[in-house]
């Protein structure tokens, strides 16, 4: 875990993503333009199809992910989906089309500017089965046993208390409910100078933990059928997040799947 105070981490992350909404700037230590950050090519590299990329309101895809949780979620009509760290709502809107009018999608984000942006996008796209709630993923504003699937895209690594995130996920999932997460994981120990760098933390790197640690947390929480798949090809786009820093030697994108025991 990061040695930096948890409240300092949360404040830094909140400020960073508020600035992204206002500026259109995405990942990395230097500001990239919205056109670069939201390019179809970048989203395609993360595993989204052309149809998915073109099916959401303009501005919903902010290019902040590290994978495509939709690809492993196996969503069905009528299901209730929860997105941890929803950003502008991109994955929520894709999920909404899959669960249909009888389903429901809830997006959670701790940044008020993100929630406002997501709600505006939902209004623009006329999504009636999606709602966005302000809250921390460690303390979800969601009822017990009310969700079928939890998705998340490059967000849990930002939390200074990941075990609490998984406890909350377990609480709100129905029996048999499942996790379908894309996140950044550490493939070797991160140097102290990286772990203590707030900019690198809010850039989805310094808070990454190992696959073994994630497996341990999920098991301790009560999840079963845990599967974590490291995407080694992600090194190619991770090296562009903080050019010249060498962070691609320490982290990779991965998918995380698990079920709440019946």
C-alpha positions as CSV (number, residue, x, y, z in Angstrom):
1,X,0.0,0.0,0.0
2,X,1.0,3.6,-0.5
3,X,2.8,5.1,2.5
4,X,1.0,8.4,1.9
5,X,-1.8,9.4,4.2
6,X,-5.1,7.9,2.8
7,X,-7.0,11.2,3.0
8,X,-4.2,13.0,1.1
9,X,-4.4,10.3,-1.6
10,X,-8.2,10.7,-2.0
11,X,-7.9,14.5,-2.1
12,X,-5.2,14.3,-4.8
13,X,-7.2,11.8,-6.9
14,X,-10.4,13.9,-6.5
15,X,-8.6,17.1,-7.6
16,X,-6.9,15.4,-10.5
17,X,-10.1,14.0,-12.0
18,X,-12.0,17.2,-11.4
19,X,-9.3,18.9,-13.5
20,X,-9.7,16.3,-16.2
21,X,-13.4,17.1,-16.5
22,X,-12.6,20.8,-16.8
23,X,-9.7,20.5,-19.2
24,X,-10.4,17.4,-21.1
25,X,-6.9,16.1,-20.2
26,X,-6.4,12.5,-19.6
27,X,-3.7,10.1,-18.4
28,X,0.0,10.7,-17.7
29,X,2.1,13.3,-16.0
30,X,1.8,15.7,-19.0
31,X,-1.5,16.9,-20.4
32,X,-2.7,15.3,-23.6
33,X,-5.3,16.8,-25.8
34,X,-8.9,15.6,-25.8
35,X,-8.6,14.5,-29.4
36,X,-5.6,12.2,-28.5
37,X,-7.1,11.0,-25.3
38,X,-10.5,10.1,-26.7
39,X,-9.4,8.7,-30.0
40,X,-11.1,5.5,-31.3
41,X,-7.7,4.0,-31.8
42,X,-6.9,4.3,-28.1
43,X,-10.2,2.8,-27.1
44,X,-9.8,0.0,-29.6
45,X,-6.4,-0.8,-28.1
46,X,-8.2,-1.3,-24.7
47,X,-10.5,-3.9,-26.2
48,X,-13.6,-1.9,-27.2
49,X,-15.3,-2.5,-30.5
50,X,-16.0,0.2,-33.1
51,X,-19.7,-0.2,-32.4
52,X,-19.2,0.3,-28.6
53,X,-17.0,3.3,-29.2
54,X,-19.6,5.0,-31.4
55,X,-22.7,4.1,-29.3
56,X,-22.3,6.5,-26.4
57,X,-22.8,10.3,-26.0
58,X,-19.9,12.5,-27.1
59,X,-17.6,13.1,-24.1
60,X,-18.6,10.0,-22.2
61,X,-15.5,8.2,-23.3
62,X,-12.8,10.1,-21.5
63,X,-10.0,7.6,-22.3
64,X,-9.2,6.9,-18.6
65,X,-9.4,3.1,-18.6
66,X,-6.9,0.3,-18.8
67,X,-9.1,-2.3,-20.4
68,X,-12.7,-3.3,-21.2
69,X,-14.7,-4.8,-18.3
70,X,-17.7,-5.3,-20.7
71,X,-15.7,-8.0,-22.4
72,X,-15.8,-10.2,-19.3
73,X,-19.0,-9.1,-17.6
74,X,-21.4,-11.3,-19.6
75,X,-24.2,-8.9,-18.9
76,X,-27.8,-10.1,-19.3
77,X,-31.1,-8.3,-19.8
78,X,-32.7,-7.4,-16.5
79,X,-29.6,-7.3,-14.4
80,X,-28.5,-4.6,-12.1
81,X,-25.0,-3.3,-12.7
82,X,-22.8,-1.2,-10.5
83,X,-19.8,0.7,-11.9
84,X,-17.1,1.7,-9.4
85,X,-15.6,5.0,-10.5
86,X,-17.8,5.7,-13.4
87,X,-16.2,8.8,-14.7
88,X,-18.1,10.3,-17.6
89,X,-20.4,7.2,-17.8
90,X,-18.9,5.4,-20.8
91,X,-19.0,1.9,-19.4
92,X,-22.4,2.6,-17.7
93,X,-23.9,3.5,-21.0
94,X,-22.5,0.3,-22.7
95,X,-23.9,-1.8,-19.8
96,X,-27.3,-0.1,-20.0
97,X,-27.7,-1.2,-23.6
98,X,-26.9,-4.8,-22.6
99,X,-29.2,-5.0,-19.6
100,X,-32.1,-3.3,-21.4
101,X,-35.1,-1.5,-20.1
102,X,-35.8,-4.1,-17.5
103,X,-32.2,-3.7,-16.1
104,X,-30.5,-0.9,-14.2
105,X,-27.1,0.6,-14.1
106,X,-25.7,2.6,-11.2
107,X,-22.5,4.6,-11.5
108,X,-20.5,5.7,-8.5
109,X,-17.8,8.4,-8.4
110,X,-16.4,10.5,-5.6
111,X,-15.7,13.5,-7.9
112,X,-18.7,15.9,-8.1
113,X,-17.6,17.2,-11.5
114,X,-17.5,13.7,-12.9
115,X,-21.0,13.0,-11.6
116,X,-22.3,16.2,-13.2
117,X,-20.7,15.3,-16.5
118,X,-22.1,11.7,-16.4
119,X,-25.6,12.9,-15.6
120,X,-25.4,15.4,-18.5
121,X,-24.3,12.6,-20.8
122,X,-27.1,10.4,-19.7
123,X,-29.6,13.2,-20.4
124,X,-28.1,13.8,-23.9
125,X,-28.2,10.1,-24.7
126,X,-31.7,9.7,-23.2
127,X,-30.7,6.8,-20.9
128,X,-33.5,6.1,-18.6
129,X,-32.1,3.0,-16.9
130,X,-28.9,4.7,-15.7
131,X,-28.3,6.8,-12.5
132,X,-25.2,8.3,-11.1
133,X,-24.5,8.7,-7.3
134,X,-21.8,10.7,-5.6
135,X,-19.8,8.5,-3.1
136,X,-16.6,6.7,-2.3
137,X,-16.1,3.2,-3.4
138,X,-15.0,2.3,0.1
139,X,-18.4,3.4,1.4
140,X,-20.9,2.7,-1.4
141,X,-24.3,4.5,-1.3
142,X,-25.9,1.2,-2.4
143,X,-28.2,-1.2,-0.5
144,X,-27.1,-4.7,0.6
145,X,-27.7,-7.6,-1.8
146,X,-29.0,-5.4,-4.5
147,X,-26.6,-5.7,-7.4
148,X,-25.9,-8.6,-9.9
149,X,-22.7,-7.4,-11.4
150,X,-19.9,-5.0,-10.4
151,X,-17.7,-3.5,-13.1
152,X,-14.8,-1.1,-12.8
153,X,-12.2,0.3,-15.1
154,X,-8.8,1.3,-13.7
155,X,-10.2,2.7,-10.4
156,X,-9.6,0.3,-7.5
157,X,-5.9,0.8,-7.8
158,X,-6.5,4.4,-6.8
159,X,-8.1,3.4,-3.4
160,X,-5.9,3.6,-0.3
161,X,-8.1,0.8,1.3
162,X,-8.6,-1.9,-1.3
163,X,-9.8,-4.5,1.2
164,X,-12.6,-2.2,2.2
165,X,-13.5,-1.8,-1.5
166,X,-13.9,-5.5,-1.9
167,X,-15.8,-5.8,1.4
168,X,-18.3,-3.2,0.1
169,X,-18.5,-5.0,-3.2
170,X,-19.3,-8.2,-1.4
171,X,-22.0,-6.5,0.7
172,X,-23.9,-5.0,-2.2
173,X,-23.8,-8.0,-4.5
174,X,-26.6,-10.5,-4.5
175,X,-25.7,-14.2,-3.8
176,X,-24.0,-15.5,-6.9
177,X,-23.2,-11.9,-8.1
178,X,-20.0,-11.3,-9.8
179,X,-17.1,-8.9,-10.3
180,X,-15.8,-8.0,-13.7
181,X,-13.0,-5.5,-13.3
182,X,-10.2,-4.1,-15.4
183,X,-7.4,-2.7,-13.2
184,X,-3.6,-2.1,-12.9
185,X,-1.6,-4.6,-11.0
186,X,2.0,-4.7,-9.8
187,X,4.2,-7.3,-11.4
188,X,7.1,-6.5,-9.1
189,X,7.7,-4.4,-6.0
190,X,7.3,-0.7,-6.7
191,X,10.2,1.6,-5.6
192,X,9.4,3.9,-2.6
193,X,9.8,6.9,-4.8
194,X,7.0,5.7,-7.0
195,X,4.7,4.7,-4.2
196,X,5.1,8.1,-2.5
197,X,4.5,10.1,-5.7
198,X,1.0,11.5,-5.6
199,X,1.0,12.3,-9.3
200,X,1.9,8.8,-10.2
201,X,-0.7,7.5,-7.7
202,X,-3.5,9.5,-9.3
203,X,-2.1,8.3,-12.6
204,X,-3.1,4.7,-11.8
205,X,0.4,3.4,-11.0
206,X,1.6,4.0,-7.5
207,X,-1.4,2.3,-5.8
208,X,-1.1,-0.9,-7.8
209,X,-0.8,-4.1,-5.8
210,X,0.2,-7.6,-6.7
211,X,-2.0,-10.4,-8.0
212,X,-1.3,-12.4,-4.9
213,X,-2.5,-9.5,-2.7
214,X,-5.7,-9.1,-4.7
215,X,-6.4,-12.9,-4.5
216,X,-5.8,-12.8,-0.8
217,X,-8.2,-9.9,-0.3
218,X,-10.9,-11.4,-2.4
219,X,-10.6,-14.7,-0.6
220,X,-10.6,-13.1,2.8
221,X,-13.8,-11.1,1.9
222,X,-15.6,-14.3,0.9
223,X,-15.4,-14.3,-2.9
224,X,-14.9,-17.5,-4.9
225,X,-14.0,-18.5,-8.4
226,X,-11.3,-15.8,-8.5
227,X,-9.5,-15.4,-11.8
228,X,-6.9,-12.7,-12.6
229,X,-5.6,-12.4,-16.1
230,X,-2.5,-10.2,-16.6
231,X,-2.5,-8.4,-20.0
232,X,1.2,-8.2,-20.8
233,X,0.6,-6.4,-24.0
234,X,-0.6,-3.4,-21.9
235,X,3.1,-2.5,-21.4
236,X,2.9,-0.8,-24.8
237,X,0.3,1.8,-23.7
238,X,1.3,2.0,-20.1
239,X,4.8,3.3,-21.1
240,X,3.1,6.4,-22.5
241,X,1.4,7.3,-19.2
242,X,4.6,8.7,-17.7
243,X,7.1,8.8,-20.6
244,X,10.7,8.0,-19.7
245,X,9.8,6.9,-16.1
246,X,10.1,3.2,-16.6
247,X,6.8,2.5,-14.9
248,X,6.0,-0.1,-17.6
249,X,8.6,-2.3,-15.9
250,X,6.5,-2.5,-12.7
251,X,2.8,-2.6,-13.7
252,X,0.4,-4.2,-16.2
253,X,-3.3,-4.1,-16.9
254,X,-5.3,-7.1,-15.8
255,X,-8.9,-8.4,-15.6
256,X,-10.2,-9.5,-12.2
257,X,-13.2,-11.9,-12.0
258,X,-14.9,-13.4,-8.9
259,X,-18.2,-14.5,-7.5
260,X,-20.1,-14.0,-4.2
261,X,-20.5,-17.5,-2.8
262,X,-24.0,-19.0,-2.9
